[in-house]
Amino acid sequence: MNVLVDAKGGFAMLEKILGLLRNTVEYRDWGFNSATIGVFGILFFALVEGWALWNQGRLVWRMRSGTSISFVRVSYSVFFTAASVAYGFYLGSIAVVINRLAVSLLNIPILIGLVKFKEIGWWEKGQAVLFIFMVPAMVFSPHREALYAVFSIGVLY
């Protein structure tokens, strides 16, 4: 049996995806209101941020240097945005999930470039290892709201 088509000839995978989308905050609150305007704002800023990260990543790899980029900031951003994807699923917000997933994925080539081209001290590497724990903390903790608030403070650093 095909994974995409169920026994009755329906599109099982499509139905599952549509079922997930119907349970999102954006679908439930769709209309001419602040929630819908917020979704478009989130997606607009995701495009702007994605464009900037794309250019920064290209620059790191083209120049084969990361001297002006903070390894700690980029590593924090990778793991914070990955934790934010988990938080977006918790909230049931597809806009947050898409935004943070795109930003996280676009930061990865920058992080790899910095590891390859920049001299990174043991203290910076140690911090990056600690940042990894944001993701499982956000996935498994019952205190996601408080964790997200605390992790968001690190973005200001």
Buried (B, 14 or more C-beta within 10 A) or exposed (E): EEEEEEEEEEEBEEEEEEEEEEEBBBEEEEEEEEBEEBBEEBEEEBEEBBEEBEEBBEBBBEEEBBEEBBBBBBBBBBBBBBBBBBBBBBBBBBBBBBBBBBBBBBBBBBBBBBBEBBEBEEEBEEBBEEBBEBBEBBBEBEEBEEBBEEBEEBEEE
